Amino acid sequence: MLESDEIVLQKYTTEDIPLLFEAIQVSIDRVYPWLPWCHPNYTIDETEAWIKTRPQRWNEGKEFGFSIY
């Protein structure tokens, strides 16, 4: 985790599921044309499944996703 007085940058955890799902929900109409995974029927289960794959992808050196607060 990286932290300053103004922001926190950290690896995704299961605690991020509700906030990430909410952010996706409010963005669907704008981003769906470019990100087909972000479809109108997107579920919190899809968010959970994605979050749970983050440690493996990180360890494989393939993806390095962060949450920013």
Backbone as a printed PyTorch tensor [residue, N CA C, xyz], in Angstrom:
tensor([[[  0.8510,  -1.1740,   0.0000],
         [  0.0000,   0.0000,   0.0000],
         [  0.8960,   1.2360,   0.0000]],

        [[  0.5070,   2.2190,  -0.7780],
         [  1.1360,   3.5380,  -0.7670],
         [  0.1180,   4.5240,  -0.2200]],

        [[  0.5630,   5.3810,   0.6550],
         [ -0.3760,   6.3050,   1.2890],
         [  0.2650,   7.6770,   1.4270]],

        [[ -0.5410,   8.7040,   1.1800],
         [ -0.1120,  10.0790,   1.4170],
         [ -1.2100,  10.7680,   2.2130]],

        [[ -1.0600,  12.0490,   2.4190],
         [ -2.0980,  12.7910,   3.1340],
         [ -3.3950,  12.8490,   2.3440]],

        [[ -3.3050,  12.6770,   1.0170],
         [ -4.4770,  12.8610,   0.1720],
         [ -5.0150,  11.5940,  -0.4680]],

        [[ -4.1720,  10.5920,  -0.7180],
         [ -4.6570,   9.3810,  -1.3850],
         [ -4.0580,   8.1250,  -0.7670]],

        [[ -4.7560,   7.0220,  -0.9960],
         [ -4.2630,   5.6960,  -0.6290],
         [ -4.3380,   4.8420,  -1.8840]],

        [[ -3.2510,   4.1700,  -2.2020],
         [ -3.1650,   3.2810,  -3.3490],
         [ -2.8610,   1.8950,  -2.7960]],

        [[ -3.7680,   0.9280,  -3.0420],
         [ -3.5620,  -0.4040,  -2.4780],
         [ -4.0800,  -1.4830,  -3.4220]],

        [[ -3.5700,  -2.6980,  -3.2310],
         [ -4.0610,  -3.8370,  -3.9990],
         [ -5.5330,  -4.0550,  -3.6520]],

        [[ -6.2890,  -4.5580,  -4.6280],
         [ -7.6880,  -4.8820,  -4.3710],
         [ -7.7950,  -6.0010,  -3.3400]],

        [[ -8.8160,  -5.8990,  -2.4900],
         [ -9.1430,  -6.9570,  -1.5360],
         [-10.6430,  -7.2030,  -1.6080]],

        [[-11.1010,  -8.2500,  -0.9540],
         [-12.5360,  -8.5390,  -0.9520],
         [-13.3290,  -7.4200,  -0.2800]],

        [[-12.6830,  -6.6300,   0.5420],
         [-13.3710,  -5.4920,   1.1620],
         [-13.7540,  -4.4350,   0.1300]],

        [[-13.1130,  -4.4630,  -1.0300],
         [-13.3960,  -3.4910,  -2.0920],
         [-14.6130,  -3.8600,  -2.9330]],

        [[-15.1270,  -5.0680,  -2.7900],
         [-16.2140,  -5.5420,  -3.6560],
         [-17.4070,  -4.5840,  -3.6790]],

        [[-17.9800,  -4.1990,  -2.5390],
         [-19.1700,  -3.3310,  -2.6000],
         [-18.9140,  -1.9840,  -3.2790]],

        [[-17.7970,  -1.3370,  -2.9580],
         [-17.5080,  -0.0280,  -3.5600],
         [-17.2050,  -0.1410,  -5.0480]],

        [[-16.4660,  -1.1790,  -5.4400],
         [-16.1690,  -1.3700,  -6.8550],
         [-17.4480,  -1.6590,  -7.6260]],

        [[-18.2990,  -2.5020,  -7.0740],
         [-19.5730,  -2.8110,  -7.7300],
         [-20.4080,  -1.5450,  -7.8950]],

        [[-20.4620,  -0.7290,  -6.8610],
         [-21.2220,   0.5260,  -6.9360],
         [-20.6530,   1.4480,  -8.0140]],

        [[-19.3350,   1.5630,  -8.0760],
         [-18.7080,   2.4100,  -9.0960],
         [-19.0180,   1.8980, -10.4990]],

        [[-19.0150,   0.5920, -10.6630],
         [-19.3400,   0.0010, -11.9640],
         [-20.7880,   0.3060, -12.3270]],

        [[-21.6850,   0.1660, -11.3730],
         [-23.1060,   0.4000, -11.6350],
         [-23.3710,   1.8200, -12.1230]],

        [[-22.7310,   2.7940, -11.5150],
         [-22.9850,   4.1800, -11.9260],
         [-22.2980,   4.5350, -13.2410]],

        [[-21.3750,   3.6920, -13.6890],
         [-20.6300,   3.9690, -14.9230],
         [-21.0870,   3.1600, -16.1240]],

        [[-21.9420,   2.1780, -15.9210],
         [-22.2990,   1.2440, -16.9950],
         [-22.7390,   1.9550, -18.2670]],

        [[-23.6490,   2.8870, -18.1750],
         [-24.1690,   3.5450, -19.3780],
         [-23.0720,   4.2280, -20.1910]],

        [[-22.0820,   4.7800, -19.5000],
         [-21.0160,   5.5070, -20.1970],
         [-19.9220,   4.5990, -20.7460]],

        [[-19.6170,   3.5120, -20.0520],
         [-18.4590,   2.7090, -20.4650],
         [-18.7920,   1.4260, -21.2110]],

        [[-20.0340,   0.9770, -21.1420],
         [-20.4010,  -0.2840, -21.7960],
         [-20.0250,  -0.3430, -23.2740]],

        [[-20.1970,   0.7250, -24.0450],
         [-19.8250,   0.6340, -25.4620],
         [-18.3440,   0.2800, -25.6890]],

        [[-17.4830,   0.5840, -24.7250],
         [-16.0470,   0.3260, -24.8770],
         [-15.5580,  -0.8320, -24.0260]],

        [[-16.3010,  -1.1790, -22.9980],
         [-15.9090,  -2.2730, -22.1020],
         [-17.0720,  -3.2600, -21.9880]],

        [[-17.1550,  -4.2210, -22.8910],
         [-18.3140,  -5.1190, -22.9180],
         [-18.5240,  -5.9400, -21.6460]],

        [[-17.4890,  -6.1140, -20.8460],
         [-17.6800,  -6.8340, -19.5850],
         [-18.5560,  -6.0230, -18.6260]],

        [[-18.6100,  -4.7180, -18.8270],
         [-19.3810,  -3.8120, -17.9690],
         [-20.7760,  -3.6320, -18.5640]],

        [[-21.5210,  -4.7060, -18.5970],
         [-22.8220,  -4.7540, -19.2680],
         [-23.9730,  -4.4190, -18.3160]],

        [[-25.1380,  -4.0990, -18.8460],
         [-26.2760,  -3.6910, -18.0150],
         [-26.7220,  -4.7260, -16.9800]],

        [[-26.4310,  -5.9980, -17.1960],
         [-26.8300,  -7.0390, -16.2390],
         [-25.6810,  -7.4730, -15.3330]],

        [[-24.6470,  -6.6630, -15.2550],
         [-23.4690,  -6.9710, -14.4390],
         [-23.8920,  -7.1760, -12.9850]],

        [[-23.3300,  -8.2150, -12.3420],
         [-23.7280,  -8.5510, -10.9710],
         [-22.5650,  -8.3980,  -9.9920]],

        [[-22.9210,  -8.3300,  -8.7320],
         [-21.8930,  -8.2610,  -7.6910],
         [-21.0910,  -9.5600,  -7.6500]],

        [[-21.6880, -10.6680,  -8.0650],
         [-20.9510, -11.9330,  -8.1380],
         [-19.8080, -11.8440,  -9.1510]],

        [[-20.0130, -11.1070, -10.2350],
         [-18.9450, -10.9100, -11.2210],
         [-17.8180, -10.0650, -10.6280]],

        [[-18.1880,  -9.0750,  -9.8390],
         [-17.1780,  -8.2610,  -9.1660],
         [-16.3760,  -9.1240,  -8.2040]],

        [[-17.0680,  -9.9350,  -7.4310],
         [-16.3970, -10.8080,  -6.4670],
         [-15.4530, -11.7840,  -7.1740]],

        [[-15.9130, -12.3880,  -8.2520],
         [-15.0740, -13.3380,  -8.9920],
         [-13.8150, -12.6500,  -9.5150]],

        [[-13.9690, -11.4280, -10.0240],
         [-12.8190, -10.6920, -10.5500],
         [-11.8290, -10.3570,  -9.4360]],

        [[-12.3440,  -9.8450,  -8.3260],
         [-11.4820,  -9.4830,  -7.1950],
         [-10.6960, -10.7010,  -6.7130]],

        [[-11.3440, -11.8440,  -6.6680],
         [-10.6810, -13.0470,  -6.1510],
         [ -9.5760, -13.5610,  -7.0710]],

        [[ -9.5590, -13.1290,  -8.3350],
         [ -8.4770, -13.5470,  -9.2390],
         [ -7.2820, -12.6000,  -9.1840]],

        [[ -7.4100, -11.4720,  -8.5110],
         [ -6.3370, -10.4760,  -8.4980],
         [ -5.0240, -10.9970,  -7.9210]],

        [[ -5.0140, -11.6880,  -6.7720],
         [ -3.7210, -12.1450,  -6.2410],
         [ -2.9700, -13.0640,  -7.2100]],

        [[ -3.6660, -13.9680,  -7.8500],
         [ -3.0110, -14.8790,  -8.7910],
         [ -2.4300, -14.1090,  -9.9740]],

        [[ -3.2090, -13.1900, -10.5340],
         [ -2.7290, -12.4120, -11.6860],
         [ -1.5140, -11.5610, -11.2900]],

        [[ -1.5370, -11.0240, -10.0860],
         [ -0.4110, -10.2380,  -9.5800],
         [  0.8300, -11.1310,  -9.4820]],

        [[  0.6680, -12.2910,  -8.8480],
         [  1.7950, -13.1990,  -8.6520],
         [  2.3620, -13.7210,  -9.9710]],

        [[  1.5250, -13.8170, -10.9880],
         [  1.9730, -14.2440, -12.3160],
         [  2.6710, -13.1100, -13.0760]],

        [[  2.5920, -11.9050, -12.5380],
         [  3.1860, -10.7480, -13.1990],
         [  2.3930, -10.2820, -14.4050]],

        [[  1.0850, -10.5980, -14.4280],
         [  0.2540, -10.2790, -15.5900],
         [ -0.6200,  -9.0430, -15.4110]],

        [[ -1.0350,  -8.7650, -14.1920],
         [ -1.8920,  -7.6020, -13.9390],
         [ -1.5650,  -7.0440, -12.5630]],

        [[ -1.5910,  -5.7320, -12.4720],
         [ -1.2680,  -5.0650, -11.2170],
         [ -2.3280,  -4.0070, -10.9310]],

        [[ -3.5100,  -4.4670, -10.5410],
         [ -4.6220,  -3.5650, -10.2850],
         [ -4.5730,  -2.9810,  -8.8820]],

        [[ -4.9730,  -1.7240,  -8.7860],
         [ -5.0040,  -1.0260,  -7.5070],
         [ -6.3410,  -0.3340,  -7.3210]],

        [[ -6.7180,  -0.1780,  -6.0640],
         [ -7.8190,   0.7280,  -5.7430],
         [ -7.1700,   2.0340,  -5.2880]],

        [[ -7.8440,   3.1210,  -5.5780],
         [ -7.3390,   4.4430,  -5.2040],
         [ -8.4080,   5.1270,  -4.3670]],

        [[ -8.0510,   5.5400,  -3.1660],
         [ -8.9800,   6.2240,  -2.2680],
         [ -8.4130,   7.5620,  -1.8790]]])
